Amino acid sequence: MSVSRRRFCQASATGLAMAAWQPPLQAQTPTPETAKILIGFAPGGTIDLVGRRVAEKLHPGYAKAVVVENRTGAGGQIAVQAVKNAAPDGATVLLTPASPLGLHPHTFRRLPYDPVRDVVPVSAAAAFDYALAVGPQVPVSVKSVPEFLAWCRAHPASANFGSAGTGSAAHFIGASLGKTGQADLRHVAFRGSQPAITDLIGGQIAAVVGPTGEFMSNVKAGKCRLLATSGPQRGRFTPDTPTLAEQGIADLKYLGWFGFYLPAAAPVDTVQRLNAGVRQALAAPDVVDGLASLYMEPFPNSPAQLATLLREESAFWARLVQQIGFTPEA
């Protein structure tokens, strides 16, 4: 698995304790007048909200002004490419989920960037579980993952699940679930989690896999229900929902995360200064509370720890993509 709950907690505690730490800098590069945080997804989504909360805390310490710019397209690849091509002066920052750097190298034959050589890690930002949710198409008597898989085998015409798109982390989690459970669980691709959830609660599809927080308003309203979460242990926000591993899907222990990056040639002191600023932002009580409202936890770490995390992420998806038999796109 890419991130264990124990390692996550340790890293978070260390990051918060070091939030006020500022390393001694020599020959410090100038503070940017305006820094842009590029996000490869539309405004209003979870990662966009995280970016805006952190951006509010990064000035004037990191830059005199910090703005968020949404460069959407290709599942986050457009934003990564833009940061790759940006001047390495600290004025252009990437905030991305793990997928464009850890998953896409295994699902695309060619990428417009090298996920290791073209960007430099700064710090992770937040971590979260994925969840399997079912809607009114699935009988209320189905209360567990084994029962859902049995229902899928008995009703093959209705055995499907939605995700935020083909090649997304949620797509592969659902596909791996079906393969492990010996159910022909067909994937339905949407342009984002919320359109998928709209069809879920409307009874057009049986299930959706997505970040846990995306479901919770509808779960609380009784419009859909969670059968499992993806973490190695039960999530802090969903203690009554068993994990996939608890229900016999041992290979699917996974936590999603967002991370900050700079162009590859960014000076070391700029990386350190942004890392310190991100740590401080993620330790602010209003940011911690804001992440909790999104069912996420702060996850600051060092550049070296983020680099290790990305290597583990890539290895996790390499195995899962091979297990599913997915053929990389052109």
C-alpha positions as CSV (number, residue, x, y, z in Angstrom):
1,M,0.0,0.0,0.0
2,S,1.2,3.5,-0.6
3,V,0.5,5.1,2.8
4,S,-0.1,3.4,6.1
5,R,-2.2,5.1,8.7
6,R,0.6,4.7,11.3
7,R,3.1,6.4,9.0
8,F,0.5,9.0,8.2
9,C,0.0,9.8,11.8
10,Q,3.7,9.9,12.6
11,A,4.4,12.2,9.6
12,S,1.5,14.5,10.6
13,A,2.7,14.8,14.2
14,T,6.2,15.6,13.1
15,G,5.0,18.1,10.5
16,L,2.8,20.0,12.9
17,A,5.5,20.0,15.6
18,M,8.0,21.5,13.0
19,A,5.5,23.9,11.6
20,A,7.2,27.0,13.1
21,W,10.7,25.8,12.2
22,Q,12.6,27.9,9.6
23,P,15.9,26.5,8.4
24,P,18.8,28.9,8.2
25,L,19.1,30.2,4.7
26,Q,22.1,31.5,2.8
27,A,22.0,33.5,-0.3
28,Q,18.2,33.5,-0.2
29,T,16.4,34.0,-3.5
30,P,14.1,37.0,-3.7
31,T,10.6,36.7,-2.4
32,P,8.2,36.5,-5.4
33,E,5.8,39.5,-5.8
34,T,3.0,37.1,-6.7
35,A,3.1,33.3,-6.5
36,K,0.6,31.2,-8.4
37,I,-0.6,27.8,-7.1
38,L,-1.6,25.8,-10.2
39,I,-4.3,23.2,-9.7
40,G,-5.3,20.9,-12.6
41,F,-9.0,20.6,-11.6
42,A,-12.0,22.9,-11.6
43,P,-12.8,25.5,-8.9
44,G,-14.9,24.3,-6.0
45,G,-13.5,20.8,-5.8
46,T,-11.8,19.3,-2.8
47,I,-8.2,20.0,-4.0
48,D,-9.2,23.5,-5.0
49,L,-10.5,24.3,-1.6
50,V,-7.4,22.9,0.1
51,G,-5.2,25.0,-2.2
52,R,-7.1,28.2,-1.4
53,R,-7.0,27.6,2.3
54,V,-3.2,27.1,2.2
55,A,-2.7,30.1,-0.2
56,E,-4.3,32.4,2.3
57,K,-1.6,31.5,4.8
58,L,1.4,31.7,2.5
59,H,1.6,35.5,2.2
60,P,3.5,37.6,3.0
61,G,5.9,35.0,4.3
62,Y,6.4,33.1,1.1
63,A,5.3,35.7,-1.4
64,K,3.8,39.1,-1.2
65,A,0.6,37.7,-2.8
66,V,-0.5,34.1,-3.5
67,V,-3.3,33.2,-5.9
68,V,-4.8,30.0,-7.1
69,E,-5.0,29.3,-10.8
70,N,-7.0,26.4,-12.2
71,R,-5.4,24.8,-15.3
72,T,-7.8,22.0,-16.0
73,G,-7.5,19.1,-18.4
74,A,-6.1,15.6,-19.0
75,G,-6.7,14.5,-15.4
76,G,-4.3,17.1,-13.9
77,Q,-1.6,16.7,-16.5
78,I,-2.0,20.2,-18.0
79,A,-1.1,21.8,-14.6
80,V,1.9,19.5,-14.2
81,Q,3.2,20.4,-17.6
82,A,2.7,24.1,-16.9
83,V,4.8,23.9,-13.8
84,K,7.4,21.9,-15.6
85,N,7.7,24.7,-18.2
86,A,7.6,27.6,-15.6
87,A,10.6,29.6,-14.5
88,P,12.2,28.0,-11.4
89,D,11.9,31.2,-9.3
90,G,9.3,30.0,-6.8
91,A,6.5,32.0,-8.4
92,T,4.8,28.9,-9.9
93,V,3.7,26.1,-7.5
94,L,1.9,22.9,-8.3
95,L,-0.7,21.4,-6.0
96,T,-1.7,18.0,-7.3
97,P,-3.3,14.7,-6.3
98,A,-1.0,11.7,-6.5
99,S,-2.5,10.4,-9.7
100,P,-0.8,12.5,-12.4
101,L,2.7,11.7,-10.9
102,G,2.2,8.2,-9.4
103,L,-0.6,6.6,-11.5
104,H,-0.5,8.1,-15.0
105,P,2.9,6.8,-15.8
106,H,1.4,3.3,-15.7
107,T,-1.8,4.2,-17.6
108,F,-0.5,6.4,-20.5
109,R,2.1,5.4,-23.0
110,R,3.4,9.0,-23.1
111,L,3.3,11.9,-20.7
112,P,4.2,15.5,-21.4
113,Y,6.5,15.5,-18.3
114,D,8.7,13.2,-16.3
115,P,7.1,12.8,-12.8
116,V,10.5,12.6,-11.1
117,R,12.8,14.8,-13.1
118,D,10.5,17.7,-14.1
119,V,9.2,18.7,-10.7
120,V,10.7,18.8,-7.2
121,P,8.7,17.7,-4.1
122,V,8.0,20.2,-1.4
123,S,5.5,18.8,1.0
124,A,2.3,16.7,1.1
125,A,-0.8,18.7,2.0
126,A,-3.6,16.4,3.0
127,A,-4.6,12.8,3.2
128,F,-8.0,11.1,2.8
129,D,-9.8,7.7,2.4
130,Y,-11.7,6.5,-0.7
131,A,-15.0,4.9,-0.1
132,L,-17.4,2.5,-1.9
133,A,-20.9,3.8,-1.7
134,V,-24.2,2.2,-3.0
135,G,-27.5,3.8,-3.8
136,P,-31.2,2.9,-4.0
137,Q,-30.6,0.4,-6.9
138,V,-28.9,-1.9,-4.4
139,P,-31.2,-3.5,-1.8
140,V,-30.9,-2.2,1.8
141,S,-30.3,-5.8,2.8
142,V,-26.8,-5.5,1.2
143,K,-24.7,-4.2,4.1
144,S,-21.2,-5.3,3.3
145,V,-18.7,-5.7,0.5
146,P,-19.1,-9.5,0.3
147,E,-22.9,-9.1,0.1
148,F,-22.5,-6.4,-2.6
149,L,-20.2,-8.6,-4.7
150,A,-22.6,-11.5,-4.3
151,W,-25.5,-9.2,-5.4
152,C,-23.4,-8.2,-8.4
153,R,-22.8,-11.8,-9.4
154,A,-26.5,-12.5,-9.0
155,H,-27.6,-9.4,-11.0
156,P,-24.9,-9.0,-13.7
157,A,-27.0,-6.5,-15.7
158,S,-26.8,-4.1,-12.8
159,A,-23.3,-4.8,-11.7
160,N,-21.6,-1.5,-12.3
161,F,-19.8,1.4,-10.5
162,G,-19.0,5.0,-11.3
163,S,-15.9,7.0,-10.8
164,A,-14.5,10.5,-11.6
165,G,-13.1,9.2,-14.9
166,T,-11.3,6.5,-16.8
167,G,-7.8,6.0,-15.4
168,S,-8.6,7.7,-12.1
169,A,-7.5,6.2,-8.7
170,A,-11.2,5.5,-8.0
171,H,-11.5,3.6,-11.3
172,F,-8.7,1.2,-10.5
173,I,-9.9,0.7,-6.9
174,G,-13.3,-0.3,-8.1
175,A,-11.9,-2.5,-10.9
176,S,-9.5,-4.2,-8.5
177,L,-12.4,-4.8,-6.1
178,G,-14.5,-6.5,-8.8
179,K,-11.5,-8.7,-10.0
180,T,-10.7,-9.8,-6.4
181,G,-14.3,-10.5,-5.7
182,Q,-14.8,-12.4,-8.9
183,A,-17.6,-10.1,-10.0
184,D,-17.9,-8.6,-13.5
185,L,-18.1,-5.1,-12.1
186,R,-18.4,-2.7,-15.1
187,H,-16.9,0.8,-14.9
188,V,-18.9,3.9,-15.8
189,A,-16.8,7.0,-16.3
190,F,-18.0,10.5,-15.3
191,R,-16.5,13.9,-15.4
192,G,-15.9,14.1,-11.7
193,S,-17.3,12.4,-8.6
194,Q,-20.3,14.6,-8.1
195,P,-22.0,13.7,-11.5
196,A,-21.4,10.1,-10.6
197,I,-23.0,10.5,-7.2
198,T,-26.0,12.3,-8.8
199,D,-26.7,9.2,-10.9
200,L,-26.0,7.0,-7.9
201,I,-28.7,8.6,-5.7
202,G,-31.0,8.8,-8.7
203,G,-30.8,5.0,-9.1
204,Q,-29.1,5.0,-12.5
205,I,-26.0,3.2,-11.3
206,A,-25.4,0.7,-8.4
207,A,-22.3,2.1,-6.8
208,V,-19.6,4.8,-6.9
209,V,-16.0,4.8,-5.7
210,G,-14.6,8.2,-4.7
211,P,-13.1,10.3,-1.9
212,T,-15.1,9.6,1.3
213,G,-15.9,13.3,1.8
214,E,-17.6,13.5,-1.5
215,F,-20.4,11.2,-0.3
216,M,-21.0,12.4,3.2
217,S,-23.8,15.0,2.7
218,N,-25.8,12.4,0.8
219,V,-25.0,9.7,3.4
220,K,-26.2,11.9,6.2
221,A,-29.4,12.6,4.2
222,G,-30.0,8.9,3.7
223,K,-29.6,9.0,0.0
224,C,-26.7,6.6,-0.3
225,R,-24.7,4.4,2.1
226,L,-21.1,3.6,2.6
227,L,-20.1,-0.1,2.5
228,A,-16.3,0.4,3.0
229,T,-13.4,2.8,3.1
230,S,-10.0,2.2,1.6
231,G,-7.5,3.0,4.4
232,P,-5.5,0.5,6.4
233,Q,-7.6,1.3,9.4
234,R,-11.1,2.8,9.9
235,G,-11.1,6.5,9.1
236,R,-11.2,9.1,11.8
237,F,-14.5,10.5,10.3
238,T,-16.2,7.2,9.5
239,P,-15.4,4.9,12.5
240,D,-18.5,2.8,12.0
241,T,-17.6,2.0,8.4
242,P,-15.3,-1.1,8.0
243,T,-12.4,-1.0,5.7
244,L,-12.1,-3.1,2.5
245,A,-9.3,-5.0,4.2
246,E,-11.5,-5.9,7.1
247,Q,-14.0,-7.3,4.6
248,G,-11.5,-9.6,2.9
249,I,-10.0,-7.3,0.2
250,A,-6.5,-7.3,1.8
251,D,-4.7,-5.8,-1.2
252,L,-6.7,-2.6,-1.3
253,K,-5.2,-0.6,1.6
254,Y,-4.9,2.9,0.2
255,L,-4.9,6.6,1.3
256,G,-5.1,9.4,-1.2
257,W,-3.1,12.5,-0.8
258,F,-2.4,15.9,-2.3
259,G,1.2,17.4,-2.6
260,F,3.0,20.6,-3.4
261,Y,5.8,20.7,-6.0
262,L,8.0,23.3,-7.7
263,P,9.8,23.3,-11.1
264,A,12.7,20.9,-11.0
265,A,15.4,23.6,-11.0
266,A,14.0,25.6,-8.1
267,P,16.7,26.6,-5.6
268,V,17.0,24.6,-2.4
269,D,16.3,27.6,-0.2
270,T,13.1,28.3,-2.2
271,V,12.0,24.7,-1.6
272,Q,12.8,25.0,2.1
273,R,11.0,28.3,2.4
274,L,7.8,26.9,0.8
275,N,8.0,23.8,2.9
276,A,8.1,25.9,6.0
277,G,5.2,28.0,4.8
278,V,3.1,24.9,4.0
279,R,3.8,23.4,7.4
280,Q,2.8,26.6,9.1
281,A,-0.4,26.8,7.0
282,L,-1.4,23.2,7.7
283,A,-0.9,23.8,11.5
284,A,-3.3,26.8,11.6
285,P,-6.4,25.8,13.6
286,D,-8.8,27.2,10.9
287,V,-7.0,25.2,8.2
288,V,-7.2,22.0,10.3
289,D,-10.9,22.6,10.9
290,G,-11.4,23.4,7.3
291,L,-9.8,20.1,6.2
292,A,-11.9,18.2,8.7
293,S,-15.0,19.7,7.1
294,L,-13.8,18.1,3.9
295,Y,-13.1,14.8,5.7
296,M,-9.4,15.2,5.2
297,E,-6.4,15.4,7.6
298,P,-3.3,17.6,7.3
299,F,-0.3,15.7,6.1
300,P,2.8,17.9,6.1
301,N,6.2,16.2,5.5
302,S,9.7,17.0,4.2
303,P,10.7,17.0,0.5
304,A,12.6,13.8,1.0
305,Q,9.5,12.1,2.6
306,L,7.3,13.3,-0.2
307,A,9.7,11.9,-2.8
308,T,9.6,8.5,-1.0
309,L,5.9,8.6,-0.8
310,L,5.6,9.2,-4.6
311,R,7.9,6.2,-5.2
312,E,5.7,4.0,-3.0
313,E,2.6,5.4,-4.8
314,S,4.0,4.5,-8.2
315,A,4.9,0.9,-7.1
316,F,1.4,0.5,-5.6
317,W,-0.3,1.5,-8.9
318,A,2.1,-0.5,-11.1
319,R,1.1,-3.6,-9.3
320,L,-2.6,-2.8,-9.3
321,V,-2.7,-1.8,-13.0
322,Q,-0.9,-5.0,-13.9
323,Q,-3.3,-7.1,-11.8
324,I,-6.3,-5.6,-13.5
325,G,-4.8,-6.0,-17.0
326,F,-5.3,-2.4,-18.0
327,T,-3.7,-1.4,-21.3
328,P,-2.0,2.0,-21.2
329,E,-3.5,4.6,-23.5
330,A,-1.7,6.3,-26.3
